[in-house]
Amino acid sequence: LLGIGGGVLWLLPSGSSETPVEGPGTWSFDADLPSIAVLPFDDLNRSDSTLVFVDGLHDHLLSQLHKIGSLHVISRQSVLQYRGSDKSIPTIAGELGGVATILEGTVQRSPDRVFVNVQLIDAATDGHLWSQEYDRPLTADNVFALQAELAEEITQKLGVRLTAAEEARLRGGGTGSLRALDLYDEALTLRPAASGNREANERVERLLREANDLDPDFLEAYALLGGCFAVRSQIGYPRAWADSALVMAQKALALDSLQAAGWVTLGMAHAQLDRLEDSRRALLRALELAPGQPDLIGNLAGTNVDLARYEEGLLLAVRTSRLNPHQPVPKLLVALINSALGRWEEA
């Protein structure tokens, strides 16, 4: 069992055989879908404190776009290396598996306002498709409303028609407390380290508990705190922390069960308690609500494999590898599943 970047990779028995399980065809990546990579936003303040805010806005926008089923969104992990890159847009797009469009932007935060400038670019021609400037009073409500508005504008420019359920999900969640949002964004920056480092994990807990003290209805903070608890058994804490993760997941779901975050945390907690069927059901529900979230797809792939649902896991593993073109773990998972099925050339 190898925990990497919030996902879980199961090492499989080589040469195992099974009757193929047919997974839903919609889980395989459709290359004809509109596709986009959102490059890290440029922090015009050039400050460590505002960079946390800027990266948080970038992360939240990607989370919004992941809720849209007919859009292929490259993972955050695969675009981070292009921060400040001098590579051309066509070169970046090619390195990201031939993504069709690129969104880049700048953010500036003043004590009472936030300024965001974004431009959508055709990756093949480097031509501008759309650009927009936003100047809003700096409130948490405005930040979350801006992210939803951006997601809607982007999908419209790409010719994607949102369903009523997707529109509702884009408007859900969030917080009205700017201080709680800042704490949550700081916790997000520590999330990768928190799965392997006790000090980082406990720092995340303190930040998120303070965020929820400020806003008891901040569901994303409950969900992220639950995820922090769910991985603790991997870094030397008692397994009982998974029960605390279940409590946080249930708090998030009680606030809004149509947001994927609570279901993801619920799936992680069940997995740590070896309730794999329960974990699979929770992750399947999360996938319905956030069909483009790469880490979720990878976790569900691993859970299916652990349940010997290899064909189903393979479809998901291939999909997450395409959403994570610069990440080796999804490709390794595809190789391992093919090995388990005796498909040596594919492996």
N, C-alpha and C positions, 0 to 999 in steps of 0.2 A: 504494500500500500504506500503510495508516494503522493503526498499532498503538494501541489504546485499552483501558486497563483490563485488560490481559492477554488481550484478545481481538484478533482481526485482522479488519479490514474490507477487502474487496476491492472496488475501484471497477470497475464492469462496463461493457462496451461497450453503448451504448444501441441498441435496435432489433434486437438479434441474434435469430436464430430457431433453433429446434431441434425435434426430435421430443420431446414431453414424456416425462420419465422419472418413472415412478411410484415414489414413496418409500413406505416402510412407513407404513401408516395410524396405527400406534400412536405415531408421532412427533408427530402433530398433537395439540394440547392438548385434552383432554376437560374441558369446563367442569363436568361432573357429578362429577368426582373431588373428594375432600375436599381442602380448600385451607387454607393457614395462612401467616401472616406472623409471624416471630419478631422482635419489636422489640428494639433494643439493650438489654442488661441495665443496670440502674442500679448503679453502683459505690458501695456504702455507705461505703467507706473514704474516698472523695473524695480519691484520691491518684493522681498520674500513673503511679506504678509499678504500683499495683493495677489501674488502668484497662487497662493492657496485658494483664494476666491476665484481666480480666473480658471484654474484647473478644475475646481468644483463645478463651475458653470459648464465647462466642456464635458465633464463626466455626466452631469444631469441631462444635457442635451442628447448625448448618446443614449442614455437610459430612456429618454422620450422616444427617440427614433427606433429603439429596439421593440417598442410596443406596436409597430406597424408591420403587419404580416407580409405585405407585398413589396418590401424594400430590403435590399441587401446592404448591411452596414458593417464596414470593416471594424474590427475590435479596437478598443482604446490601446491595448498593449502593442498592437502592430503599427499604430500611427505615432506613438510617443517619440520614436527615434527621429522623426522629421521636424521636431521643434527647432526652429531657427535654421533649417536646412536650406542650402543654396541650390539644391537639385531642381530641375524643371518639373512642372506639373505632369507632363507626359511621362517623364522618367519615374516619378513617384508612383503614378497610377500603374505603370507597368510592373514595378516592384511589388505592388499590392494586388497582384493577380489580375490586372486589367480592369480595375474598377472604372466605371464610366464617368463619374463626376467627383469633384473635390470641393469641399467647403473649407475656406480659410477665413480667419477673422482676427480682430483686435478688440481688446477690452481695456477700458480705463475706469477706475473707481475713484471718486472723490468722496469727501465726508458725507455728502448728501445726494449724490447722483451716480448713475452708472451709464457709461457710454459703450455701445457695442456696434462694431462695423463688421459685416460679413459679406462675402462674395462667393457665389457658386460658379464653378469653372468646368467647362467641358474638357475632360482629361485628354481627349485625342487631339484637340485643336488648340488647347490653352486659351480658348475664347471664353469671355465672360457671359454667363447665362442670366445672372441676376445679382444685384447687390442691394444692400439696405443698411441704413444707419438707424440706431435706436438710442434715444436719450430719455432716460426715465429717472424719476426720483428713486433714491436707493432705499427700498424696503424689501423685506423678504417676499411679500406677496407679489411685488413687481418682478422680482427675479424669477420666481416660478412661473408667473404668467408669461414672461418673456420667453422662457424656454419652450412652453407650449406653443406660443405664437410662432417661434422660429421653426419648430418641427412641422407645424401646419403649412407655413410658407414654403419650406423646402419640399415637402411632399407635393404641394400644388405645382411648383415649378418643374418637378420631375414627372408630372402627369399621373400621380398616384391619387386615387380617390379614397379618402378615409371612410371607414364604416362608422356608424353611429357609436358602436362600442369603443372603437379606437379613439374617437373624439372625446368620449367621456373619460377614458383612461388618461389621456393627455392632460386633463384638467384636474385629476385627482392627486392626492398626496400633498406633500410640502409642509411648510410651517409659516406662521405669521411673525416669527421672532427672528430678527436679523442676527442676533447674538447666537441663537440656537443653530442657525444655518452656518455661521462661521465655525462653530464647534464641530458640526457635522462634516464640513469640508475639510477641516484639519484631520478628523478621524479617517476620512477617505484617503488622504495622502499616506496614512500609516497602515492602511488595510493590507497591502502586500506583505509588509514586514510582520504584521500581527499573526499571520498563520505559522510563523516559524520562530518568533522571538517573544519571550514572556514579557519583557519590559514594554515593547511596543503594544502587545495585546492589552496589558493593563492600562496603558496610556489611552488606548482607544476606549476602553470601558469608562474611564473617568470622564473623557470628553463627551461621550454619548449619554452618560447618566446626567451630566449637567445640562445637556441639550434637552433631554426629556423632562428635567425639573423645570426648565424654562417654558417648555411647551409639551404638556402631557399627551397631546394629540399628534405628535410628530412621528408618523408611522415608519418612515424610512430610518429614523434613528433607532427605533425598537428593533427593526429587522436587521440593521447592521450590527447592533449590539448582540443580537442572537447569533449572528454569524461568527462574531468574535468568540462567543461562548462555545459554539459548536466545534471549533477547531482546537479547543484547549487540550483535549485528550491526546492530540498529536504532539504537544510540546510539554508533556509531563504533568498536566493537571489531572485530578480525578475525573473519571468518566461521567460522574454525576453532573458535571457542568452541562452536559447535553440536555438534561431536564430543564435547566435554566434557559437554554436556547429555545426549548419548546414554549416556555412561558412567554418569552419575547416575541416569538412568532405568532402566538395566539393574540397578544396585545396588538400587533400590527394588523392581523386579519380582522380583529374586532372593529378596528377603525375603518378599514376599507378592504374587503375581500376581493375586490376587482383590481387591485394592484399586485403585481407579481412578487414584490419584495418579500412579503410575509410568507408566501408559499415556498419561495426558494429557501428561506431560513428553516421552515418546517421540514422540508426535504433533507436539508443538511443535518438537522437534529435527529431525525428518524434514522438516517444512515449511520450516525455515530452510535446509536442504540441497537444497531443490527436489525432494524425493522425495514428491510429493503423494499418490500412491496408497498408499505406506507410511504416510504421515501419516493418511490417511483410515481405513485399517484399524486403526491404533492408537487413534484417537479413537472409532471405532465400538465397539471393545472396551471402552474407558472408559465409553461411554454405556450399555453393558449393565450395568456395575457401579455407575454413578452416574447413573441416567436422569433425575434432576431437577436436575443442576448447570447453572445458566444459562450460565456462561462456556464450559463445555465444549460445550454445544449451539450457542452462537454460533460457536465455533471450527470445529466440524464443518460448520456452515452455510457459512462462508466457504470451507472447503476444498472442499466439494462444488461451490460456484460456480466456484472457480478451475479445477475439472476439467470445467466446463460441464455439471454435473449440476444445472441450475437449478431444476427442479421439486422435487427432493429438498432442495436448499438452502433453497427457499422455505418448505417445511413446517417445517424447523428454525428458520428465521429468525422465522417467525410465533410459534412456540412460545417462543423465548427472549424475544421482545418482550413476551409476556404475563407471563413470569416477571420481567421487568425493566420494570414499568410507568412508572418515572420516568427511565429511561435512553433518550436519543435515538438512540444508535448502532444498536441492534437495529431500530428503526423505519425508520431510514435504509436499513439493509440490505434490509429488506422492500421498500421503495420502489425501490431500485436493481435488485433482481432482477425485480420487476414491469416496470420500464422495459426491462430486457434482453429480456424476453419480449414486449414490445410491448403490455403491459396498462397503458395510460396512466391510465385512471380509477383503477385500484387503486393505482398509484404515487402 
